[in-house]
Amino acid sequence: MGAWLNHPQVQAALHVSGHANNDMRYHSTVDDLRPVYKRLAQKYRLIIYSGDADACVPYYASETWTRELGFQEIAPWRPWTAGSMDAPDDDSIRAGYVITYATEAGHNFTYATVAGAGHMVPTHKPPQALALLRRFLANEPL
């Protein structure tokens, strides 16, 4: 990424100029949060969700790190349904896919995708996001 950011045409297109030493680099500011999620999941029921059209955080990357937490799978990868903008009360529309795990403490840890949503799931798919949130808060399965 550094080589790309240092390219004069890229800097011109982004309307930025290089530093005095022409050293523009990506610096990660976030540590690996998997240990935090693993500890939280021992105390609380959690849901992680991703839009399956998210170019910033691909859903398969989120699926991978949630699987790597090592929890026991209790409900395999399967479709979940919800309404749509055109038919909010029709719960027969595939809203995405979901997998549910059980932690050692017995809490559920759920990972879900939302079909056709980008990074801001509630903005892209409001009815599906609302269904996901309502069911999670009511402790109902997706």
C-alpha positions as CSV (number, residue, x, y, z in Angstrom):
1,M,0.0,0.0,0.0
2,G,2.9,2.3,0.7
3,A,4.2,2.1,-2.8
4,W,0.7,2.9,-4.2
5,L,0.2,5.8,-1.8
6,N,3.6,7.2,-2.7
7,H,2.9,7.2,-6.5
8,P,2.6,10.8,-7.7
9,Q,-0.5,10.1,-9.8
10,V,-2.3,8.5,-6.8
11,Q,-1.5,11.5,-4.7
12,A,-2.7,13.9,-7.3
13,A,-6.0,11.9,-7.7
14,L,-6.5,12.0,-3.9
15,H,-5.5,15.7,-3.8
16,V,-2.8,15.0,-1.2
17,S,0.9,15.6,-1.2
18,G,3.5,13.3,0.2
19,H,5.3,14.1,3.4
20,A,8.7,15.8,3.4
21,N,10.3,12.3,3.2
22,N,7.6,11.1,0.8
23,D,6.8,8.3,3.2
24,M,3.0,7.7,3.3
25,R,2.2,4.4,4.9
26,Y,-0.7,2.5,6.4
27,H,-0.4,2.1,10.1
28,S,-2.7,-0.2,12.0
29,T,-4.2,1.4,15.0
30,V,-6.2,-1.6,16.3
31,D,-5.0,-4.7,18.0
32,D,-6.5,-8.2,17.4
33,L,-9.9,-8.0,19.2
34,R,-10.7,-11.8,19.1
35,P,-9.5,-12.3,22.7
36,V,-11.9,-9.5,23.8
37,Y,-14.8,-11.1,22.0
38,K,-14.0,-14.5,23.4
39,R,-14.0,-13.1,27.0
40,L,-17.2,-11.1,26.4
41,A,-19.0,-14.2,24.9
42,Q,-18.3,-16.0,28.2
43,K,-20.5,-13.4,30.0
44,Y,-23.0,-12.3,27.4
45,R,-25.0,-13.5,24.5
46,L,-23.5,-11.9,21.4
47,I,-24.3,-11.4,17.7
48,I,-21.8,-10.3,15.0
49,Y,-23.3,-9.4,11.6
50,S,-21.9,-8.4,8.3
51,G,-23.4,-7.2,5.0
52,D,-22.5,-9.7,2.3
53,A,-21.8,-6.9,-0.1
54,D,-19.4,-5.0,2.2
55,A,-16.3,-4.1,0.3
56,C,-14.6,-2.7,3.5
57,V,-15.0,-5.8,5.7
58,P,-15.8,-8.9,3.6
59,Y,-18.3,-11.2,5.3
60,Y,-16.1,-14.2,4.8
61,A,-13.3,-12.5,6.9
62,S,-15.8,-12.0,9.8
63,E,-17.0,-15.6,9.3
64,T,-13.4,-16.8,9.6
65,W,-12.6,-15.0,12.8
66,T,-15.8,-15.9,14.5
67,R,-15.2,-19.6,13.6
68,E,-11.6,-19.3,14.9
69,L,-12.9,-18.4,18.4
70,G,-13.4,-22.2,18.8
71,F,-16.9,-22.3,20.2
72,Q,-19.0,-25.4,19.7
73,E,-21.3,-25.1,16.7
74,I,-24.9,-25.7,17.8
75,A,-26.9,-24.6,14.7
76,P,-25.0,-24.9,11.4
77,W,-24.7,-22.3,8.6
78,R,-28.3,-21.8,7.3
79,P,-30.5,-19.2,5.7
80,W,-32.5,-16.8,7.8
81,T,-35.6,-14.9,6.6
82,A,-37.2,-11.5,7.2
83,G,-39.4,-9.0,5.4
84,S,-38.3,-6.5,2.7
85,M,-39.0,-2.8,2.0
86,D,-41.8,-3.9,-0.4
87,A,-43.2,-6.5,2.0
88,P,-42.1,-5.8,5.6
89,D,-44.5,-8.4,7.1
90,D,-43.5,-11.2,4.7
91,D,-40.9,-13.2,6.6
92,S,-40.3,-15.6,3.8
93,I,-37.6,-13.6,2.1
94,R,-34.0,-14.8,2.6
95,A,-32.3,-12.1,4.6
96,G,-28.9,-13.8,4.8
97,Y,-27.2,-16.7,6.5
98,V,-26.5,-17.5,10.1
99,I,-24.5,-19.8,12.3
100,T,-24.9,-20.2,16.1
101,Y,-22.3,-21.4,18.6
102,A,-22.4,-22.1,22.3
103,T,-19.7,-20.8,24.6
104,E,-18.2,-22.7,27.5
105,A,-20.4,-20.7,29.8
106,G,-23.5,-21.7,27.8
107,H,-24.2,-18.3,26.1
108,N,-25.0,-18.2,22.4
109,F,-22.6,-16.5,20.0
110,T,-24.2,-15.9,16.6
111,Y,-22.7,-14.8,13.4
112,A,-25.1,-13.6,10.6
113,T,-24.9,-12.1,7.2
114,V,-27.4,-9.7,5.7
115,A,-27.9,-10.3,2.0
116,G,-27.2,-7.4,-0.3
117,A,-26.1,-5.1,2.5
118,G,-22.9,-3.1,2.5
119,H,-20.9,-1.9,5.5
120,M,-23.7,0.1,7.0
121,V,-26.3,-2.7,7.2
122,P,-29.2,-0.6,8.6
123,T,-28.8,1.9,5.8
124,H,-28.8,-0.7,3.1
125,K,-31.3,-3.2,4.4
126,P,-33.5,-1.5,7.1
127,P,-36.2,-4.2,7.5
128,Q,-33.6,-7.0,7.7
129,A,-31.5,-5.1,10.2
130,L,-34.6,-4.4,12.3
131,A,-35.6,-8.0,12.2
132,L,-32.1,-9.1,13.2
133,L,-32.0,-6.6,16.2
134,R,-35.5,-7.4,17.4
135,R,-34.9,-11.1,17.3
136,F,-31.6,-10.8,19.1
137,L,-33.1,-8.6,21.8
138,A,-36.1,-11.0,22.3
139,N,-33.6,-13.9,22.4
140,E,-35.3,-15.5,19.3
141,P,-33.4,-17.4,16.7
142,L,-32.8,-15.9,13.3
